[in-house]
Amino acid sequence: MGGGRISRTFQSEWDRRSLEALREPLESGSVQIARAAMQVEFPARPLLVTAMNPCPCGWAGDASGRCDCPSDAIARYQSRVSGPLLDRIDLHVALPRVPSAELLRRGGAAGDGFAGTATSLGTVADVGESSAQVRARVVAARERQLSRQGKPNAHLDANALQAVVAMTPAARALLERAADRLALSARAVHRVLRVARTIADLADHAAVDVAEMAEAIGFRGPSANAATAPGAGHAATPSPRVTLRASTPSEPAALHGVAGSY
């Protein structure tokens, strides 16, 4: 299994031992199988796509207020997925319920666009970008990575990543504040850097600036709100061209990352 995709829905309902077994391949890109007479190592770099409800009833954070789960029940439900496993997942995306009016809308050429899709800016907008256009941007970003370092960003170790990330001073300051306030592990910091570098590649930016770094931090989850809020207990403030605030599950229009204006 050198590549491929692993898709798991209702992640919190799976046996914890099965989930924890994913930690090794997600971290090292390989899996080891040991038996009495021998030990074998296989390549394993899957793309893990998984989903879970926010609570037992599935309605926590919804604007309708339908969730009546006690807070301790929500905490127990979410704790079924361990912190170390979550730490190895690069993109944490909150998907709110789509209003019926938006769900029934069509947009783009031959219905292929993403009209009514919530964006990383926390607004529902007519993006009007077809799947073919998205694919072209992804292919171009991958080519930039291969040309720059000979491999995708996902395959860079910590030292190689530091050599190519090219952060601006403002972006570095933002990451340092976020790492302190969120108590990010070394692994999480490197994953934020990798995501920020990829976001910059998708936009064809040579350097990672505040906007790319803020969005990458926002992908660590709603708790990034405190770390990216302007002036949140820090003397330094982000660039005035971007308002930084991670979206929260209680915002129906928000999808992930940074809500604000660029």
N, C-alpha and C positions, 0 to 999 in steps of 0.2 A: 504494500500500500504506500507507494512513494508519493502519490497525490490523491486526488479525489475529494469527495465531500461527505461529511457525516451530518445528517439532519436529525435533530431530536426535538420533538414537541413535548410540552408539559415536563420539562427537565426535572422539576422538583418531585415528580412522581416516580422517577427511576430509582432503583436500588443505589444507595450511596456508594457502595463498593464499585459498581459499574461506572459511575460518574468519576470517581477518584482515579480509576484506571486510565482516564484520558490525560491526566496531568503529565505523565512522562512523554508521550508523543508530542503534546502541545509545546512542551518545553525544549526537548532535545531533538525532535524530528526523527526519532527512532523508537523502536520498542524492542525490549529484550524478553525472550522466552527461555526460561531455565527448566531443564528436566534433570533427572538423576545422572544421566551420562554426558550431557552436553548443554551448552548455552548458545543460543542463536540470536543475532541482532538483525532486525529488518528495518528498512527505511519506512518512515511513517510521517508524512507531512500533509495531513488532511486539512481541509477547510471545514471547521466546525461551525455549524449554524444551528442554534438551539433557541428554544423559547420556553417561557414559563409564565404562569399567571402571577399577579402581584400578591394574591391572597387566596384562601381556600375557595371563596365564592367567585373570584375573578373580577370584582368590580372596585377594588381599592383604588382611590384616586380619581374615579370617574366623576364628572361634573353632575351626574344625576343623583349622586348620594345614595345609591342603592346598596353599597357595601355596609353590612352591619357586623363585620368580623371584629372581635376585640383585638386591641393592639398586640396583646401577647400571643394571640393565635396567628396574627400576621407575621410576627417575629419568628415564631416557631416554624411556620411554613417556609419562609424565605431562608431560614438557616439550614434547610435540608441540602442546599448547595453551598459547599464550603468556600471560605474566603480564598484559599490558595487556588482553587479551580477558577473562581471568578477573576482572580488576578491574572490568569493566563488568557482571558478573553479580551481581545483588543477593543471591540466596539460594543458598548452597552446602549441599546436603543429602546426608548420607551415608545410603545405604539398605542396611542389613545384610540378610543372608539371613534370611527369616522361618521360624521353626521350623515343621515340618509340622503340629504340633498346633494352632498358632495360625492357620496358613494355612487349615485346614479348619473353623475355628470360624465361626459366624454370630452376628450380634447386631443389635439395633435392630429397628425396625418393619419387617416384611416383608424382613428381611435387608439393610436399607438403612443400618444403623448401622456404626460402625467398631470393633467389639469386637476386641480383640487388636491394635490399632494402636499402634505406638510413638509416644510423644508427645515434645514438646520438653523435657519434664522428664526424659527418658531412661528412662522406664518403660513397660512394656507394660500397658495398662489398658483397661478397658471404658469407652470414652468415651460410647458410646450416643447420639451426635449424628448425626441424619439429614442427608442432603444438603440437604434443604429448610431445616433449621435453620442449616446453614453458609451457605447462600445468603442467608438473611435477615440474618445478621450482616454479611456482605460488603456487601449492599445498604445496610444502615443505616450502615456505616462510610463508604461512598462518599457517601452523602447528607450526612453530617457534614462531609466534606471540601469538597463543593460549597458547602454553606452557609457554611463558614468562610472559604474563599479563592476560590471560584468555579471551581475546577478540581481534578482528582485530585492526590494527593501526587506521583504519578509525573511530573507535568508542571511541578512547581515548580523554579525555578532556585535557585541557592545562597542568594541574598539573601532570596527569598520563603520558602524553607524555614526559614532562621534566624528569621524573624519569627513563624512559627507552631509551631515544634517544642515550645516550652515545657518545657524540661528542668528537672528539679530539680537543686539543687547536687550531690547525690550522684551523679545520673546523668551530669552533666557531668564530674565527677571521674573516674568510671569510664571514660568515653569518652576522656578525655585520657590516662589510663594505658594503655589498650588501643592507642591510636594511636601512642604512643611505643614500646611493647614490640613491636608488630607492624609498625612502620614503615609505617603506612597512608598511602597517597597522599591528597591533598586530595579526589580523586574518591571514594575509598573511604570517607573520613570522611563526606562528604555522603550517600553511599548508605546508610551505617549510620544516619544521622539520619533519612533518609526511611523506612527500614524500621521504625525504632523508633517514629516518629510513626504509621505505619500500624498497628503492633501495638497501640498505645495507642488508636487509633480503633476497632479491632475490639473492644476491651474497654470502650469508652465511657469512657475516662479522659481528663480534660482536659489533664493533664500527662504527660510521659514520665518515669517513675521508673526506679529501678535495675533492676527486673525486666524492663521493656520494653527498656531499653538493653542489658542483658546478653544477652537473647535475640537482639537484632539483631546484636550483636558475634559471637555464636556462629554466626550464619549466614555469617560470612566464612570458615569452615572450621575444621578441627581445630586449626590453629595458634593459634586464639584461646584455647586452654586456658591457656597461660602468662599471658596478659594478664588473664584473668578469675578466676584462682585467688585465693582470699582470702589477703591478706597476701603476695602474690608479689613480695617485694622493695620494697614500698611502705609508707609509714607509714600512709596512709589505708586504711580497710577498708570494704567494702560494707555496706549496711544489714543488720542481723542477721536480718531476716525472709527473707532469700534466700541460699541457698548457691550460689555461682557456680562452675561448672566446665563448660567446653565438652566435649561428648561426643567420643569418639574412635572410629575405625573398628574397634578391637579390642573394643568393647563391643557384643555382639549385640543387647542390648535398646535401645540408644540409636539415635535417629533423627537428631537434629540439635540444635544450639543449646546449651541449658543443662541440665545434669543436676544435680539437687539438689531442694531443697524451698522452696516459697514460703510 
